[in-house]
Amino acid sequence: MQRRHLLTLLAAAPWALSACQRKAPKATMLPASATVLALGDSLTFGYGAPPEAAWPAQLASITGWQVVNEGANGDTAEGALARLGPLLAAQRFDAILVGIGGNDMLRGVPADTTRSRIAELLAQARAHTPHVALIATPAPDAMRAAVGALSDAPFYAELARAGEALLVPGVYADVLSDAALRSDRIHANAQGYARIAQQIAEHLRTAGWR
């Protein structure tokens, strides 16, 4: 029995080694002078607060990085995808933070279409830099919003895993679940954007980016 058990372990060893090798290594630390692209919609733009209060600006203050705010009010995954190529052609970025999809869900864009467009965003971003993060957006739910219990749309975790991107979960959901941190039903206020920046910075620190 012992010999059979040993043979089973030896047979499984190459598979186990291969599985370990497939795990994405911890990201290397970004340089202090890093240039970071924040690509997204009105939550990235900072709608509902002064420009200096938008979370990309506050993330820059926390990290010392140059964070380029490419948030566009009302943008969808399709719009972000159209904008990404020219942005990457015009400038080199050390890291890319993608936060998109909320308007797709609000407008009833088919989920498969949104997923495929975000997947392509991540693929293009990963071709530009290994430091790519996907910021999850909560699924629209008026009832859950009213009781302060928004949760991320589940496809973000799947997309981050498949696209080898760092998932930044629960940040938007946490802020938009708190009426004191919102400027309206779907946007943060200055305090809310500060919370978002702090939580994103903490996720990036844990991941080894800073």
C-alpha positions as CSV (number, residue, x, y, z in Angstrom):
1,M,0.0,0.0,0.0
2,Q,2.8,2.4,0.9
3,R,4.6,1.8,-2.5
4,R,1.3,2.4,-4.4
5,H,0.8,5.6,-2.4
6,L,4.3,6.8,-3.3
7,L,3.7,6.0,-7.0
8,T,0.5,8.0,-6.9
9,L,2.3,11.0,-5.4
10,L,5.1,10.8,-7.9
11,A,2.6,10.7,-10.8
12,A,0.8,13.8,-9.4
13,A,4.0,15.8,-8.8
14,P,4.4,17.1,-12.4
15,W,0.8,18.3,-12.4
16,A,1.2,20.0,-9.1
17,L,4.4,21.7,-10.2
18,S,2.7,22.8,-13.4
19,A,-0.2,24.3,-11.4
20,C,2.2,26.2,-9.2
21,Q,4.0,27.6,-12.2
22,R,0.7,28.8,-13.7
23,K,0.0,31.0,-10.6
24,A,0.7,34.7,-11.4
25,P,3.8,35.9,-9.5
26,K,3.4,38.8,-7.2
27,A,3.7,42.1,-9.1
28,T,7.0,44.0,-8.9
29,M,6.9,47.4,-7.2
30,L,6.2,50.4,-9.4
31,P,8.9,53.1,-9.4
32,A,8.2,56.3,-7.4
33,S,8.0,58.2,-10.7
34,A,5.4,55.8,-12.2
35,T,2.8,57.1,-14.6
36,V,-0.5,55.4,-14.1
37,L,-3.6,55.5,-16.4
38,A,-7.0,55.5,-14.7
39,L,-9.5,54.6,-17.4
40,G,-13.2,54.6,-16.5
41,D,-16.5,56.4,-16.4
42,S,-17.9,59.1,-14.2
43,L,-16.7,57.4,-11.0
44,T,-13.2,57.8,-12.3
45,F,-13.8,61.3,-13.6
46,G,-15.0,62.3,-10.1
47,Y,-18.5,63.4,-11.0
48,G,-20.1,65.1,-7.9
49,A,-16.9,66.6,-6.5
50,P,-14.3,69.1,-7.5
51,P,-11.6,67.8,-10.0
52,E,-8.9,67.7,-7.3
53,A,-11.2,65.4,-5.2
54,A,-11.5,62.7,-7.9
55,W,-10.0,59.5,-6.7
56,P,-7.2,59.4,-9.4
57,A,-6.0,62.8,-8.0
58,Q,-6.2,61.6,-4.5
59,L,-4.4,58.4,-5.4
60,A,-1.6,60.5,-6.8
61,S,-1.3,62.3,-3.5
62,I,-1.2,59.1,-1.6
63,T,1.4,57.3,-3.8
64,G,3.4,60.1,-5.4
65,W,2.7,58.6,-8.8
66,Q,1.5,60.6,-11.8
67,V,-2.1,59.4,-12.2
68,V,-3.7,60.4,-15.5
69,N,-7.4,60.7,-15.1
70,E,-9.2,59.3,-18.2
71,G,-12.6,59.0,-16.7
72,A,-15.4,60.0,-19.0
73,N,-18.9,60.8,-17.8
74,G,-21.5,58.3,-19.2
75,D,-18.8,56.1,-20.7
76,T,-19.4,52.4,-21.4
77,A,-17.0,49.5,-22.0
78,E,-17.4,50.2,-25.8
79,G,-16.4,53.8,-25.4
80,A,-13.4,52.9,-23.1
81,L,-12.2,50.4,-25.6
82,A,-12.4,53.0,-28.4
83,R,-10.3,55.4,-26.3
84,L,-7.7,53.0,-25.0
85,G,-5.8,52.3,-28.2
86,P,-5.0,56.0,-28.9
87,L,-4.1,56.6,-25.2
88,L,-1.6,53.7,-25.3
89,A,-0.1,54.8,-28.6
90,A,0.4,58.4,-27.3
91,Q,2.0,57.6,-24.0
92,R,3.8,54.9,-22.0
93,F,2.1,53.9,-18.8
94,D,3.7,51.9,-16.0
95,A,0.2,50.7,-14.8
96,I,-3.4,50.8,-15.9
97,L,-6.4,50.8,-13.7
98,V,-9.7,50.0,-15.4
99,G,-13.1,50.8,-13.8
100,I,-15.9,50.5,-16.3
101,G,-19.2,48.7,-16.9
102,G,-21.7,50.5,-14.6
103,N,-23.3,52.4,-17.4
104,D,-23.5,49.2,-19.5
105,M,-25.5,47.6,-16.7
106,L,-27.7,50.7,-16.2
107,R,-28.5,50.8,-20.0
108,G,-29.2,47.1,-20.3
109,V,-26.3,46.3,-22.6
110,P,-26.2,42.5,-22.8
111,A,-23.9,41.1,-20.1
112,D,-21.9,39.0,-22.6
113,T,-21.2,42.0,-24.7
114,T,-20.0,44.0,-21.7
115,R,-17.8,41.1,-20.6
116,S,-16.2,40.6,-24.0
117,R,-15.4,44.3,-24.2
118,I,-13.9,44.5,-20.8
119,A,-11.9,41.3,-21.5
120,E,-10.5,43.1,-24.6
121,L,-9.6,46.1,-22.5
122,L,-7.7,44.0,-20.1
123,A,-5.9,42.2,-23.0
124,Q,-4.8,45.4,-24.6
125,A,-3.7,46.8,-21.2
126,R,-1.7,43.6,-20.4
127,A,0.0,43.9,-23.7
128,H,1.2,47.4,-22.7
129,T,2.2,46.6,-19.0
130,P,2.0,43.7,-16.6
131,H,0.5,46.1,-14.0
132,V,-3.2,46.0,-14.8
133,A,-6.0,46.3,-12.2
134,L,-9.8,45.9,-12.7
135,I,-11.9,47.9,-10.3
136,A,-15.2,46.1,-9.8
137,T,-18.5,48.0,-10.1
138,P,-21.6,47.1,-8.2
139,A,-24.6,45.7,-10.0
140,P,-27.5,48.2,-10.1
141,D,-30.0,47.3,-7.4
142,A,-32.2,50.0,-5.9
143,M,-33.4,47.8,-3.1
144,R,-29.8,46.9,-2.0
145,A,-28.7,50.5,-2.4
146,A,-31.5,51.6,-0.1
147,V,-30.3,49.3,2.7
148,G,-26.6,50.0,2.1
149,A,-25.8,46.5,0.8
150,L,-24.6,46.9,-2.8
151,S,-22.3,44.1,-4.1
152,D,-20.0,43.8,-7.1
153,A,-21.4,42.3,-10.3
154,P,-19.9,38.8,-10.3
155,F,-18.3,38.9,-13.7
156,Y,-15.5,41.2,-12.6
157,A,-13.9,38.5,-10.6
158,E,-14.1,36.1,-13.6
159,L,-12.7,38.7,-15.9
160,A,-9.8,39.6,-13.7
161,R,-8.9,36.0,-13.2
162,A,-9.1,35.2,-17.0
163,G,-7.3,38.4,-17.9
164,E,-4.5,38.0,-15.3
165,A,-5.4,41.4,-13.9
166,L,-5.5,42.4,-10.2
167,L,-9.0,42.6,-9.0
168,V,-9.9,45.5,-6.8
169,P,-13.2,44.4,-5.3
170,G,-15.8,46.1,-3.2
171,V,-14.5,49.6,-3.3
172,Y,-17.2,51.3,-5.3
173,A,-19.9,49.1,-3.6
174,D,-18.7,50.1,-0.1
175,V,-18.8,53.8,-0.9
176,L,-22.1,53.8,-2.9
177,S,-23.8,51.9,-0.1
178,D,-23.2,54.8,2.3
179,A,-25.5,57.8,1.8
180,A,-23.0,60.0,3.6
181,L,-20.4,59.3,1.0
182,R,-22.6,59.9,-2.1
183,S,-23.4,63.0,-4.0
184,D,-26.4,61.3,-5.7
185,R,-27.7,57.8,-6.1
186,I,-24.8,56.5,-8.2
187,H,-21.9,58.9,-7.6
188,A,-19.6,59.6,-4.7
189,N,-18.9,63.0,-3.0
190,A,-15.4,64.2,-2.1
191,Q,-15.3,62.1,1.1
192,G,-16.4,59.1,-0.9
193,Y,-13.7,59.6,-3.5
194,A,-11.2,59.9,-0.7
195,R,-12.3,56.6,0.6
196,I,-12.1,55.0,-2.8
197,A,-8.5,56.3,-3.3
198,Q,-7.5,55.0,0.1
199,Q,-8.9,51.6,-0.5
200,I,-7.4,51.3,-4.0
201,A,-4.0,52.4,-2.6
202,E,-4.3,49.7,0.1
203,H,-5.1,47.0,-2.5
204,L,-2.2,48.0,-4.6
205,R,0.1,48.0,-1.6
206,T,-1.0,44.5,-0.6
207,A,-0.4,43.3,-4.2
208,G,3.2,44.6,-4.1
209,W,2.7,47.5,-6.5
210,R,3.9,50.0,-3.8
